[in-house]
Amino acid sequence: MTSPTRLPHVALTARMWQILRRCYRGQRPTLVLSRALDMLAGADGHLEPDGRIKTGRRP
């Protein structure tokens, strides 16, 4: 994947902000959301065991 020139802005919902404030107090929201996205992608089977994104190609 090529790197975009500008990263997209992600708007938080009121519920997301409430969870971040209450459950992850003192942690940087971007790091919490990054971990959550990694966990979701892994659970959905989109990542290799080493964390790389699956491409569908096999060596």
C-alpha positions in Angstrom: 0.0 0.0 0.0 1.3 3.4 -0.9 1.4 6.0 1.8 -1.3 8.7 1.4 -0.2 12.3 1.3 -2.7 13.2 3.9 -4.1 11.0 6.6 -7.8 10.9 7.0 -9.4 12.5 10.0 -11.5 10.1 12.1 -14.3 11.6 14.0 -15.1 10.0 17.3 -18.7 9.4 18.4 -19.8 10.5 21.8 -19.8 6.8 22.9 -16.2 6.2 21.6 -15.0 9.3 23.6 -16.9 8.1 26.7 -15.2 4.7 26.5 -11.8 6.3 25.9 -12.2 8.7 28.9 -13.6 6.1 31.3 -11.8 2.9 30.4 -8.4 4.1 29.2 -7.8 7.1 31.5 -4.3 8.5 31.1 -3.6 6.7 27.8 -3.2 8.5 24.5 -6.4 8.0 22.5 -4.5 7.4 19.3 -2.5 4.5 20.8 -5.7 3.0 22.3 -7.5 3.2 18.9 -4.4 1.8 17.2 -4.3 -1.3 19.5 -8.1 -1.7 19.0 -7.7 -1.7 15.2 -4.9 -4.2 15.3 -6.9 -6.5 17.5 -10.0 -6.2 15.3 -8.0 -6.8 12.1 -6.3 -9.8 13.7 -9.6 -11.3 14.9 -11.1 -10.8 11.5 -8.2 -12.7 9.9 -6.7 -9.8 8.0 -3.3 -10.1 9.6 -0.5 -12.6 9.4 0.7 -14.0 12.7 3.6 -11.5 12.7 1.2 -8.6 12.2 1.7 -8.0 8.5 -1.4 -7.3 6.5 -2.4 -10.4 4.4 -2.1 -9.8 0.7 -3.8 -13.0 -0.5 -0.6 -14.0 -2.3 1.3 -17.0 -1.0 5.1 -17.5 -1.6 
